Structure formats: C-alpha cells, structure tokens
C-alpha cells in the first residue's frame, strides 16, 4: 500500500521514472492485492510518459489478457460490451494506450512485436482494429490502412482478413488517396 501511495504521489508530480519501480513493487505482490489493477495500469502510463513504448507493451498485454473475455473477441464493440463496466473501461483504455504506443513505434511495429513476443495473444485482431481506429481518429489515413493490411499480411486466411482489407480501402478513400485506393481495390 505504501509503495502504491508513494508511486501515485510521484506520478501526479510528473516524476514517472521514480514512480515506475514503486508500481513494480506492487506488481510483485501478485493477483492477491487489490492494488494490482491500478498499479499495472499506472505503470503502463508511466512507461509511455517516459517514451518507453516497447517496455509498456507487455504490461498492456497483461492487462488485456486479464480483462478481456476468453472468447468472442472477433469484434471490438461486442467484446467490450460483454464485460462488466469496470473491466470494460480498463480494457478499452488499455487498447487506447496500445494504439498510442504502436503509433509511436510505427504502424508496422505491431507485426514485428507480435512475431518476436511469442505466441500471438487471443485478442490480436482487437489490437489491429484498435490501432487502425486510433490512426483514423488522428487522420493518419495511410498509416491506418497499412495497419489493416498488416493484419491481412500476417493472417491471410483469417476469417476477418476481408474485413481488414475493406478497412484499408475505406481509409484510403476517406483520406482521398485515389492511387492507393485503386491499388487496394485491385488487390
């Protein structure tokens, strides 16, 4: 409790590097502590605030692994709607922070990270969907399309591959990139 409270005070003062090890102390207490969820979430943010994006990824993946349901992860809205409110908010926010993180690392970084991090998480399609949506909100149309196409490249036989390809086409169209739009339609 004292480590968490100290970390919170440091975090509020913008002293993220000092808060980070204190949040990690809380995480060593395991799932039995009621402070695990907020400490893990704040640790992820402390890492992002320090531009330690790659270090934040496993923390965010652990949050999603705990918060998301075991199945029914084909559609982002459906998956989130099936959760209790507190878990929905945590999962939604973790996906948003993952979007920020992968956007900072570059849109193709999602494939590279998933390839090197071991078995792909069960919620991988949600990662691509969330990142593409984040980039669209930022009006980064070509990057959003590249993320959708990165999913197709990584999972060409996946049942959702056509939907991701359609997302790429829609992003090019929304951004007004007619040459890229025609090429994506041809593919």
C-alpha positions in Angstrom: 0.0 0.0 0.0 2.8 2.4 0.9 4.6 1.7 -2.4 1.4 2.4 -4.4 0.7 5.6 -2.5 4.2 6.9 -3.0 4.1 6.0 -6.7 0.8 7.8 -7.0 2.3 11.0 -5.5 5.3 10.8 -7.8 3.2 10.1 -10.8 1.0 13.2 -10.0 4.1 15.3 -9.9 5.2 14.0 -13.3 8.1 12.1 -11.8 7.4 9.0 -13.8 10.9 7.4 -13.7 10.7 7.5 -9.9 7.1 6.1 -9.8 7.9 3.2 -12.1 9.9 1.0 -9.7 7.3 1.6 -6.9 4.5 0.4 -9.2 6.6 -2.6 -10.0 6.9 -3.4 -6.3 3.1 -3.5 -6.1 3.0 -5.9 -9.0 5.4 -8.3 -7.2 2.6 -8.8 -4.6 0.6 -10.8 -7.2 -3.0 -11.0 -8.0 -4.0 -11.2 -4.3 -3.5 -7.4 -3.9 -6.4 -5.1 -4.7 -3.9 -2.6 -6.0 -2.7 -4.8 -8.8 -5.1 -3.5 -11.5 -4.5 0.3 -10.8 -0.7 -0.3 -10.3 -0.4 -2.2 -13.6 -2.4 0.5 -15.5 -0.4 3.4 -14.0 2.9 1.5 -14.6 1.9 1.3 -18.3 1.2 5.0 -18.4 4.4 5.9 -16.5 6.4 3.9 -19.1 4.6 5.7 -22.0 5.2 9.1 -20.4 8.9 8.3 -20.4 8.7 7.2 -24.1 9.5 3.6 -23.1 6.9 2.4 -25.5 8.4 -1.1 -26.1 8.6 -1.6 -22.3 4.9 -0.6 -21.9 3.7 -3.3 -24.4 4.0 -6.4 -22.1 2.3 -4.5 -19.3 -0.6 -3.5 -21.5 -0.8 -7.1 -22.9 -1.0 -8.4 -19.4 -3.9 -6.0 -18.6 -5.8 -7.2 -21.8 -5.1 -10.8 -21.1 -6.7 -10.4 -17.6 -9.6 -8.1 -18.6 -10.8 -9.4 -21.9 -13.2 -12.4 -22.1 -11.7 -15.8 -23.1 -13.7 -15.9 -26.3 -15.9 -13.7 -28.5 -13.1 -11.4 -29.5 -13.9 -11.1 -33.2 -15.4 -7.6 -32.9 -14.1 -4.8 -30.6 -17.5 -3.4 -29.6 -19.0 -6.8 -28.9 -16.0 -8.0 -26.9 -16.1 -4.8 -24.7 -19.9 -4.8 -24.3 -19.7 -8.3 -22.9 -17.6 -7.1 -19.9 -18.7 -5.6 -16.6 -18.3 -1.8 -16.6 -15.0 -1.7 -14.6 -13.3 -4.3 -16.8 -14.7 -2.7 -20.0 -13.2 0.6 -19.0 -9.9 -0.9 -18.2 -9.7 -3.0 -21.4 -10.9 -0.1 -23.5 -8.3 2.2 -22.0 -5.5 -0.4 -22.4 -6.4 -0.7 -26.1 -6.3 3.0 -26.5 -2.9 3.2 -24.8 -1.7 0.4 -27.0 -2.9 2.4 -30.0 -0.8 5.3 -28.8 2.2 3.1 -28.2 2.1 1.2 -31.5 1.5 4.5 -33.3 4.6 6.0 -31.7 6.6 2.9 -32.7 5.3 2.9 -36.2 2.3 1.2 -37.8 4.3 -1.9 -38.9 5.7 -2.4 -35.4 2.6 -4.4 -34.4 3.6 -7.3 -36.7 7.2 -7.2 -35.6 6.3 -7.1 -31.9 3.8 -10.0 -32.2 6.3 -12.1 -34.2 9.0 -11.7 -31.5 6.9 -11.8 -28.4 6.0 -15.5 -28.5 2.6 -17.0 -29.2 0.1 -14.4 -30.6 -2.4 -13.3 -28.0 -6.0 -14.4 -28.4 -7.0 -10.7 -28.8 -4.6 -9.9 -31.7 -7.4 -8.8 -34.1 -8.6 -6.3 -31.5 -5.1 -4.8 -31.4 -5.1 -4.2 -35.1 -8.7 -2.8 -35.0 -7.9 -0.5 -32.1 -4.6 0.8 -33.7 -6.3 1.4 -37.0 -9.2 3.2 -35.3 -6.7 5.4 -33.3 -4.8 6.3 -36.5 -8.1 7.1 -38.3 -9.1 9.4 -35.5 -5.8 11.2 -35.9 -6.5 11.5 -39.6 -3.4 9.3 -40.4 -5.2 7.5 -43.2 -2.3 5.8 -44.9 -1.0 4.5 -41.6 -4.4 3.2 -40.6 -4.7 1.4 -44.0 -1.2 -0.1 -43.5 -2.2 -1.4 -40.1 -5.3 -3.1 -41.6 -3.2 -4.5 -44.4 -0.6 -5.7 -41.9 -3.2 -7.9 -40.3 -4.1 -9.3 -43.7 -0.4 -9.9 -44.4 0.1 -11.7 -41.1 -3.2 -13.6 -41.3 -4.2 -14.0 -45.0 -6.6 -16.9 -44.2 -8.2 -15.4 -41.2 -12.0 -15.1 -41.4 -11.6 -11.3 -40.7 -9.0 -10.7 -43.3 -11.5 -9.5 -45.9 -13.0 -7.0 -43.3 -9.5 -5.7 -42.6 -8.8 -5.3 -46.3 -12.1 -3.4 -46.6 -11.0 -1.1 -43.7 -7.8 -0.3 -45.6 -9.8 0.6 -48.7 -12.1 2.8 -46.6 -9.1 4.5 -45.0 -7.6 5.3 -48.4 -11.0 6.6 -49.6 -11.6 8.7 -46.5 -8.1 10.3 -46.9 -8.6 10.9 -50.6 -5.7 8.7 -51.8 -7.1 7.6 -55.1 -4.0 5.8 -56.4 -3.6 3.8 -53.2 -7.4 3.2 -53.2 -7.3 1.7 -56.7 -4.3 -0.5 -55.8 -6.0 -1.7 -52.7 -9.2 -2.4 -54.6 -7.2 -4.3 -57.2 -5.6 -6.5 -54.5 
